[in-house]
Amino acid sequence: MIMEFLEPAFMQRALIAALLVGVTAPAVGVYLVQRRQALMGDGIGHVAMTGVGLGFLLNSSPIWMATLVAVAGSVAMELIRAYGKTRGDLALALLFYGGMAGGVLLINLSPTGSNANLTSYLFGSLTTVSPEDVTAISVLAAFVVLVTVGLRRRLFAVSQDEEFARVTGLPVRALNLLIAVTAAVTVTVAMRVVGLLLVSALMVVPVAAAQQLTRSFRATFIGAVLIGVAVSLSGTITTYYVEAPPGATIVLYAIGVFVLLTALATPLARRRARAVEADAADPAACDVRVPAGRRPGDDAKV
């Protein structure tokens, strides 16, 4: 049967989780890339490991506990970024490595924890996505979509130019913290499917792939989300037929899309460059008027 992968209950849960991850990771990643913080998700993933270990040790939900710890870690990271002038990189390194080491220690001290549990959170696992996990992921994903879409203009302004956003009266510090918290929530949304060590790639690679063909923030946002959903679902389906870790499969698909779009974008960029050179050589072509109803810079709107 062509659609036999939809029959097992664990695959239904995994596909729902993959869909939510495919939407949320690039939706947050587009702001992180704009802020040149592409590796922030990787750091939060390290910190979230302590939350996973605490969840097993306290016999509570690893996802909710990881969310709390990741949010606290992301706030600390943002404060270090804002105020840590000379030793900020050292403080971040201690936070990242301490989070990973704490998670490994706590999960092994837990009577219900094991290295198999650790691996499923580090690299993702389809069969371990429970109905409770789907509920938690759905709630957290709704928060991420609400923030990234509902506040997109303000978040874009802060990500593009903090000083200009501050002059216009936006609460820059609060918005920076909100981006950090949303990134932390996204990490915990994605860890059951992609894994904590690879979630940063799903935040960044679809955005980089979309940027190869798009020229505005809005188009990049939409394109990145579409690519994220496509690679997440296709990677999850592939792992049903091929025994492979879902996180690695999804990330490799995303990289493949990036390479393909880069190859397609190169001749387009050369064609645009030749067109610009031709316009520059023709004085009559330099008299370009803005169409009625449009203003210069409209393509940058979100």
ABEGO torsion letter per residue (X at the ends): XAAAAAABAAAAAAAAAAAAAAAAAAAAAAAAAAAGAAAAAAAAAAAAAAAAAAAAAAGBBAAAAAAAAAAAAAAAAAAAAAABAAAAAAAAAAAAAAAAAAAAAAAAABAABBAAAAAAAAAEBAAABBAAAAAAAAAAAAAAAAAAAAAAAAAAAAAABAAAAAAAGBBAAAAAAAAAAAAAAAAAAAAAAAEAAAAAAAAAAAAAAAAAABABAAAAAAAAAAAAAAAAAAAAAAAAABBBBAAAAAAAAAAAAAAAAAAAAAAAAAAAAAAAAAAAABAAAABBBBBBGBBBGAAABX
